[in-house]
Amino acid sequence: MSLTSYRAAPPRAKSAPWPAANCSEKVNMARRWGAKIHLAQDIHRHGIAPVIAALPSSGRFFVTLDVDGLDPSVMPGTVALAPGGLMWWHIIELFEALAAKG
C-alpha cells in the first residue's frame, strides 16, 4: 500500500490524498487522528480543488511526496506501482496552491 500525503506544519495535519485502494484500516486510523481523506479516485473525478479548499487559508506547510502514489504513467520507475494514482498536474496545482497560501 502506497500513500501520498501532504500536511500542514505538524501537529495539525488535516488532509491527505490517498490512492483509492483497500486501505480501510489505515483510513480509519487517520480519521481517528483527525485527518480528512481525499482518495485519488475522487481527485480524478472532481479535480484537486476540493483538496486545496480543505487546506488552512494560510500558514507554513511541510510537504512530503511519496512517488509510489503517482500513476505509473507519471512515475514508472517506482517499486510499488499505484495504477489510478495522482497525475503530475495534480501535484503541480497542489504545490502552487500551497505556495500561494503559505
MDAnalysis code that builds the backbone (N, CA, C; Angstrom):
import MDAnalysis as mda
import numpy as np

u = mda.Universe.empty(306, n_residues=102, atom_resindex=np.repeat(np.arange(102), 3), trajectory=True)
u.add_TopologyAttr("name", ["N", "CA", "C"] * 102)
u.add_TopologyAttr("resid", np.arange(1, 103))
u.add_TopologyAttr("resname", ["MET", "SER", "LEU", "THR", "SER", "TYR", "ARG", "ALA", "ALA", "PRO", "PRO", "ARG", "ALA", "LYS", "SER", "ALA", "PRO", "TRP", "PRO", "ALA", "ALA", "ASN", "CYS", "SER", "GLU", "LYS", "VAL", "ASN", "MET", "ALA", "ARG", "ARG", "TRP", "GLY", "ALA", "LYS", "ILE", "HIS", "LEU", "ALA", "GLN", "ASP", "ILE", "HIS", "ARG", "HIS", "GLY", "ILE", "ALA", "PRO", "VAL", "ILE", "ALA", "ALA", "LEU", "PRO", "SER", "SER", "GLY", "ARG", "PHE", "PHE", "VAL", "THR", "LEU", "ASP", "VAL", "ASP", "GLY", "LEU", "ASP", "PRO", "SER", "VAL", "MET", "PRO", "GLY", "THR", "VAL", "ALA", "LEU", "ALA", "PRO", "GLY", "GLY", "LEU", "MET", "TRP", "TRP", "HIS", "ILE", "ILE", "GLU", "LEU", "PHE", "GLU", "ALA", "LEU", "ALA", "ALA", "LYS", "GLY"])
u.atoms.positions = np.array([
    [0.848, -1.168, 0.000],
    [0.000, 0.000, 0.000],
    [0.884, 1.218, 0.000],
    [0.684, 2.057, -0.935],
    [1.447, 3.284, -1.061],
    [0.539, 4.459, -0.752],
    [1.005, 5.395, 0.033],
    [0.219, 6.566, 0.373],
    [0.954, 7.806, -0.065],
    [0.240, 8.724, -0.658],
    [0.784, 10.025, -0.968],
    [0.107, 10.996, -0.026],
    [0.866, 11.771, 0.698],
    [0.233, 12.660, 1.658],
    [0.901, 14.017, 1.667],
    [0.164, 14.985, 2.133],
    [0.739, 16.277, 2.428],
    [0.173, 16.700, 3.759],
    [0.876, 17.578, 4.444],
    [0.439, 18.008, 5.752],
    [0.726, 19.480, 5.952],
    [-0.144, 20.112, 6.705],
    [0.193, 21.422, 7.252],
    [1.278, 21.174, 8.290],
    [1.965, 22.200, 8.698],
    [3.049, 22.021, 9.663],
    [2.550, 21.227, 10.862],
    [3.257, 20.180, 11.281],
    [2.828, 19.340, 12.397],
    [2.581, 20.192, 13.635],
    [1.650, 19.825, 14.509],
    [0.896, 18.584, 14.570],
    [-0.518, 18.710, 14.041],
    [-0.845, 19.677, 13.235],
    [-2.222, 19.925, 12.848],
    [-2.574, 19.463, 11.441],
    [-1.989, 18.418, 10.945],
    [-2.303, 17.911, 9.609],
    [-3.751, 17.481, 9.561],
    [-4.467, 17.847, 8.506],
    [-5.879, 17.520, 8.405],
    [-6.262, 16.930, 7.058],
    [-5.413, 16.919, 6.064],
    [-5.779, 16.423, 4.748],
    [-4.671, 15.546, 4.190],
    [-5.061, 14.540, 3.434],
    [-4.088, 13.652, 2.815],
    [-4.708, 12.952, 1.615],
    [-4.208, 13.185, 0.404],
    [-4.720, 12.418, -0.720],
    [-4.140, 11.012, -0.721],
    [-4.958, 9.992, -0.860],
    [-4.530, 8.602, -0.842],
    [-5.084, 7.878, -2.037],
    [-4.357, 6.906, -2.575],
    [-4.919, 6.070, -3.638],
    [-6.170, 5.368, -3.143],
    [-7.101, 5.104, -4.045],
    [-8.394, 4.529, -3.665],
    [-8.327, 3.013, -3.551],
    [-7.272, 2.498, -2.982],
    [-7.124, 1.055, -2.796],
    [-7.815, 0.652, -1.492],
    [-7.878, -0.646, -1.214],
    [-8.487, -1.128, 0.012],
    [-7.536, -0.855, 1.169],
    [-7.746, 0.253, 1.841],
    [-6.877, 0.626, 2.948],
    [-7.719, 1.087, 4.125],
    [-8.846, 0.401, 4.365],
    [-9.814, 0.856, 5.359],
    [-9.223, 0.987, 6.758],
    [-8.340, 0.096, 7.157],
    [-7.750, 0.192, 8.487],
    [-6.920, 1.463, 8.625],
    [-6.114, 1.749, 7.613],
    [-5.286, 2.959, 7.647],
    [-6.150, 4.214, 7.553],
    [-7.192, 4.160, 6.734],
    [-8.101, 5.300, 6.610],
    [-8.788, 5.562, 7.942],
    [-9.292, 4.514, 8.581],
    [-9.963, 4.682, 9.872],
    [-9.019, 5.228, 10.933],
    [-7.783, 4.759, 10.941],
    [-6.801, 5.261, 11.895],
    [-6.530, 6.746, 11.642],
    [-6.369, 7.116, 10.392],
    [-6.112, 8.519, 10.054],
    [-7.307, 9.394, 10.418],
    [-8.508, 8.895, 10.184],
    [-9.715, 9.667, 10.547],
    [-9.813, 9.848, 12.062],
    [-9.476, 8.820, 12.820],
    [-9.474, 8.957, 14.279],
    [-8.467, 10.018, 14.716],
    [-7.375, 10.115, 13.979],
    [-6.338, 11.096, 14.250],
    [-6.806, 12.511, 13.883],
    [-7.825, 12.595, 13.033],
    [-8.376, 13.889, 12.636],
    [-8.102, 14.278, 11.198],
    [-7.528, 13.364, 10.416],
    [-7.217, 13.660, 9.015],
    [-8.475, 13.639, 8.167],
    [-8.515, 14.484, 7.172],
    [-9.563, 14.446, 6.148],
    [-8.939, 13.723, 4.958],
    [-9.581, 12.647, 4.531],
    [-9.033, 11.788, 3.488],
    [-9.575, 12.196, 2.123],
    [-8.676, 12.301, 1.165],
    [-9.036, 12.583, -0.230],
    [-8.520, 11.427, -1.068],
    [-9.401, 10.583, -1.541],
    [-8.991, 9.436, -2.348],
    [-8.579, 9.892, -3.745],
    [-7.582, 9.220, -4.303],
    [-7.140, 9.539, -5.661],
    [-8.302, 9.425, -6.644],
    [-9.165, 8.446, -6.421],
    [-10.341, 8.266, -7.296],
    [-11.197, 9.533, -7.288],
    [-11.398, 10.135, -6.123],
    [-12.182, 11.364, -6.035],
    [-11.458, 12.541, -6.680],
    [-10.141, 12.574, -6.548],
    [-9.365, 13.648, -7.176],
    [-9.463, 13.542, -8.692],
    [-9.422, 12.330, -9.229],
    [-9.602, 12.162, -10.676],
    [-11.001, 12.607, -11.102],
    [-11.977, 12.335, -10.280],
    [-13.364, 12.665, -10.619],
    [-13.650, 14.159, -10.487],
    [-13.148, 14.789, -9.410],
    [-13.524, 16.169, -9.088],
    [-12.376, 17.165, -9.174],
    [-11.177, 16.685, -9.482],
    [-10.023, 17.570, -9.526],
    [-9.410, 17.764, -8.147],
    [-8.334, 18.509, -8.110],
    [-7.589, 18.732, -6.870],
    [-8.177, 19.891, -6.054],
    [-9.108, 20.654, -6.630],
    [-9.674, 21.830, -5.957],
    [-10.273, 21.514, -4.585],
    [-11.025, 20.416, -4.391],
    [-11.542, 20.126, -3.047],
    [-10.435, 19.875, -2.015],
    [-9.324, 19.322, -2.444],
    [-8.186, 19.108, -1.546],
    [-7.606, 20.460, -1.148],
    [-7.428, 21.329, -2.127],
    [-6.876, 22.659, -1.862],
    [-7.811, 23.450, -0.955],
    [-9.120, 23.336, -1.191],
    [-10.096, 24.050, -0.363],
    [-10.065, 23.578, 1.089],
    [-9.683, 22.333, 1.330],
    [-9.629, 21.786, 2.684],
    [-8.396, 22.244, 3.458],
    [-7.432, 22.844, 2.778],
    [-6.216, 23.326, 3.445],
    [-6.509, 24.590, 4.246],
    [-5.747, 24.841, 5.307],
    [-5.876, 26.127, 6.005],
    [-5.607, 27.273, 5.035],
    [-6.225, 28.427, 5.292],
    [-6.097, 29.554, 4.362],
    [-4.707, 30.180, 4.363],
    [-3.928, 29.946, 5.410],
    [-2.561, 30.458, 5.449],
    [-1.762, 29.621, 6.432],
    [-0.471, 29.817, 6.402],
    [0.374, 29.112, 7.351],
    [1.593, 28.526, 6.681],
    [2.331, 27.774, 7.470],
    [3.516, 27.090, 6.969],
    [3.143, 25.638, 6.728],
    [3.634, 25.077, 5.634],
    [3.302, 23.710, 5.261],
    [4.580, 22.885, 5.142],
    [4.501, 21.656, 5.586],
    [5.572, 20.682, 5.433],
    [5.067, 19.650, 4.445],
    [5.791, 19.457, 3.354],
    [5.322, 18.589, 2.278],
    [6.262, 17.402, 2.120],
    [5.681, 16.216, 2.088],
    [6.413, 15.030, 1.671],
    [5.658, 14.444, 0.489],
    [6.384, 13.926, -0.461],
    [5.759, 13.348, -1.647],
    [6.294, 11.936, -1.839],
    [5.434, 10.968, -1.673],
    [5.777, 9.575, -1.904],
    [5.406, 9.269, -3.352],
    [6.385, 9.121, -4.203],
    [6.117, 8.948, -5.636],
    [5.395, 7.645, -5.942],
    [5.340, 6.722, -4.982],
    [4.577, 5.487, -5.193],
    [3.094, 5.775, -5.388],
    [2.610, 6.917, -4.907],
    [1.208, 7.279, -5.042],
    [0.863, 7.932, -6.366],
    [1.886, 8.188, -7.196],
    [1.631, 8.742, -8.524],
    [1.287, 7.621, -9.492],
    [0.505, 7.941, -10.487],
    [0.150, 6.957, -11.504],
    [1.419, 6.469, -12.214],
    [1.489, 5.180, -12.574],
    [2.682, 4.651, -13.247],
    [3.000, 5.342, -14.577],
    [2.021, 5.970, -15.210],
    [2.305, 6.716, -16.438],
    [3.169, 7.940, -16.147],
    [3.156, 8.393, -14.914],
    [3.944, 9.545, -14.478],
    [5.263, 9.094, -13.858],
    [5.210, 8.016, -13.077],
    [6.370, 7.550, -12.332],
    [6.522, 6.037, -12.527],
    [6.975, 5.607, -13.715],
    [7.037, 4.169, -13.993],
    [8.172, 3.447, -13.275],
    [9.151, 4.157, -12.765],
    [10.319, 3.506, -12.185],
    [10.213, 3.204, -10.705],
    [9.076, 3.463, -10.093],
    [8.945, 3.197, -8.667],
    [8.675, 1.712, -8.419],
    [8.986, 1.260, -7.237],
    [8.842, -0.156, -6.891],
    [7.372, -0.548, -6.735],
    [6.588, 0.286, -6.046],
    [5.187, -0.034, -5.750],
    [4.279, 0.798, -6.649],
    [3.944, 0.258, -7.807],
    [3.103, 0.981, -8.760],
    [1.687, 1.143, -8.217],
    [1.076, 2.301, -8.478],
    [-0.274, 2.600, -7.999],
    [-1.138, 3.038, -9.174],
    [-1.602, 2.086, -10.004],
    [-2.484, 2.475, -11.104],
    [-3.672, 3.275, -10.575],
    [-3.983, 4.362, -11.242],
    [-5.051, 5.239, -10.772],
    [-4.568, 6.263, -9.770],
    [-3.256, 6.323, -9.563],
    [-2.700, 7.300, -8.630],
    [-2.783, 8.714, -9.187],
    [-2.218, 9.646, -8.452],
    [-2.272, 11.049, -8.852],
    [-1.426, 11.295, -10.095],
    [-1.828, 12.295, -10.849],
    [-1.100, 12.700, -12.047],
    [-0.179, 13.860, -11.691],
    [0.810, 14.097, -12.555],
    [1.789, 15.155, -12.324],
    [1.110, 16.510, -12.132],
    [0.085, 16.810, -12.918],
    [-0.560, 18.126, -12.838],
    [-1.331, 18.304, -11.535],
    [-1.804, 17.223, -10.932],
    [-2.419, 17.334, -9.602],
    [-1.384, 17.866, -8.603],
    [-0.179, 17.326, -8.677],
    [0.878, 17.721, -7.750],
    [1.309, 19.164, -7.992],
    [1.474, 19.530, -9.259],
    [1.860, 20.912, -9.587],
    [0.819, 21.897, -9.069],
    [-0.466, 21.616, -9.323],
    [-1.530, 22.509, -8.868],
    [-1.558, 22.592, -7.337],
    [-1.355, 21.467, -6.669],
    [-1.320, 21.444, -5.215],
    [-0.148, 22.283, -4.682],
    [1.049, 22.101, -5.243],
    [2.199, 22.871, -4.799],
    [2.027, 24.367, -5.058],
    [1.440, 24.726, -6.193],
    [1.177, 26.148, -6.476],
    [0.217, 26.737, -5.444],
    [-0.808, 25.970, -5.079],
    [-1.769, 26.445, -4.077],
    [-1.112, 26.578, -2.699],
    [-0.267, 25.617, -2.357],
    [0.453, 25.708, -1.084],
    [1.336, 26.940, -1.036],
    [2.018, 27.223, -2.139],
    [2.886, 28.401, -2.203],
    [2.062, 29.688, -2.039],
    [0.878, 29.712, -2.630],
    [0.033, 30.898, -2.536],
    [-0.527, 31.069, -1.117],
    [-0.802, 29.965, -0.434],
    [-1.369, 30.024, 0.911],
    [-0.304, 30.209, 1.989],
    [0.904, 29.726, 1.732],
    [1.936, 29.676, 2.767],
    [2.690, 30.902, 2.977],
])
